[in-house]
Amino acid sequence: MDVNGEKPKLHRAVFDKALTFVLAGFGFVAALAWNDAIQSIFDEVFGTTGQSSLLAKFGYAILLTAIITIVSLRLGKDVGPK
């Protein structure tokens, strides 16, 4: 199976894919940590009971969606064809 370097290419591809998954996992954990921190800020500012808590959660979701959309669009422009 070592004809024309087939086996080393396969091992490298598997390693690269595994590394991608591990880094994505770390990114997900970091995102969860930031999510928890930002939610704690909203809880401090708006409280954690009743209607204000519900409005704060929707406000948080809308704000976060807007920020992620803007960042995604900016990154797409930077990475896309020129």
RODO-2510 file (C-alpha; in nm, 4 decimals, decimal comma):
residues 82
     n   res          X          Y          Z
     1     m     0,0000     0,0000     0,0000
     2     d     0,2981     0,2269     0,0033
     3     v     0,2903     0,2592    -0,3742
     4     n     0,3253     0,6229    -0,4791
     5     g     0,2926     0,7388    -0,1186
     6     e    -0,0743     0,6377    -0,0849
     7     k    -0,0573     0,5297     0,2806
     8     p     0,1221     0,8395     0,4135
     9     k    -0,1296     1,0629     0,2322
    10     l    -0,4176     0,8770     0,3965
    11     h    -0,2599     0,9060     0,7427
    12     r    -0,2003     1,2774     0,6867
    13     a    -0,5601     1,3299     0,5730
    14     v    -0,6940     1,1464     0,8792
    15     f    -0,4633     1,3451     1,1080
    16     d    -0,5664     1,6753     0,9468
    17     k    -0,9363     1,5918     0,9805
    18     a    -0,8955     1,4830     1,3443
    19     l    -0,7075     1,8050     1,4203
    20     t    -0,9891     2,0045     1,2602
    21     f    -1,2455     1,8282     1,4806
    22     v    -1,0411     1,8836     1,7966
    23     l    -0,9947     2,2532     1,7203
    24     a    -1,3663     2,2882     1,6412
    25     g    -1,4421     2,1266     1,9769
    26     f    -1,2181     2,3749     2,1570
    27     g    -1,3865     2,6578     1,9691
    28     f    -1,7264     2,5279     2,0761
    29     v    -1,6180     2,5109     2,4405
    30     a    -1,4856     2,8668     2,4201
    31     a    -1,8141     2,9807     2,2644
    32     l    -2,0096     2,8179     2,5467
    33     a    -1,7890     2,9913     2,8040
    34     w    -1,8457     3,3299     2,6374
    35     n    -2,2178     3,2589     2,6125
    36     d    -2,2339     3,1886     2,9852
    37     a    -2,0358     3,5031     3,0668
    38     i    -2,2544     3,7256     2,8495
    39     q    -2,5721     3,5711     2,9894
    40     s    -2,4450     3,6449     3,3406
    41     i    -2,3977     4,0097     3,2434
    42     f    -2,7537     4,0241     3,1115
    43     d    -2,8811     3,8603     3,4316
    44     e    -2,7006     4,1225     3,6395
    45     v    -2,8350     4,4106     3,4336
    46     f    -3,1928     4,2928     3,3735
    47     g    -3,2524     4,0532     3,6635
    48     t    -3,3538     3,6893     3,6410
    49     t    -3,7255     3,6910     3,7143
    50     g    -4,0423     3,7387     3,5178
    51     q    -4,1054     3,9342     3,2004
    52     s    -3,7814     4,1336     3,2104
    53     s    -3,5814     3,8102     3,2040
    54     l    -3,7671     3,6894     2,8964
    55     l    -3,7158     4,0213     2,7185
    56     a    -3,3484     4,0183     2,8147
    57     k    -3,3033     3,6708     2,6676
    58     f    -3,4652     3,7722     2,3400
    59     g    -3,2580     4,0909     2,3356
    60     y    -2,9452     3,8851     2,3954
    61     a    -3,0354     3,6440     2,1141
    62     i    -3,1088     3,9276     1,8699
    63     l    -2,7914     4,1178     1,9610
    64     l    -2,5773     3,8054     1,9324
    65     t    -2,7342     3,7141     1,5975
    66     a    -2,6649     4,0622     1,4631
    67     i    -2,3026     4,0566     1,5796
    68     i    -2,2391     3,7092     1,4350
    69     t    -2,4010     3,8086     1,1052
    70     i    -2,1841     4,1196     1,0744
    71     v    -1,8666     3,9300     1,1625
    72     s    -1,9539     3,6521     0,9150
    73     l    -2,0141     3,9018     0,6373
    74     r    -1,6845     4,0789     0,7126
    75     l    -1,4915     3,7520     0,7179
    76     g    -1,6576     3,6455     0,3930
    77     k    -1,5373     3,9637     0,2253
    78     d    -1,1853     3,9174     0,3590
    79     v    -1,1621     3,5520     0,2547
    80     g    -1,3640     3,5576    -0,0667
    81     p    -1,2371     3,6142    -0,4195
    82     k    -1,0913     3,9557    -0,4915
***
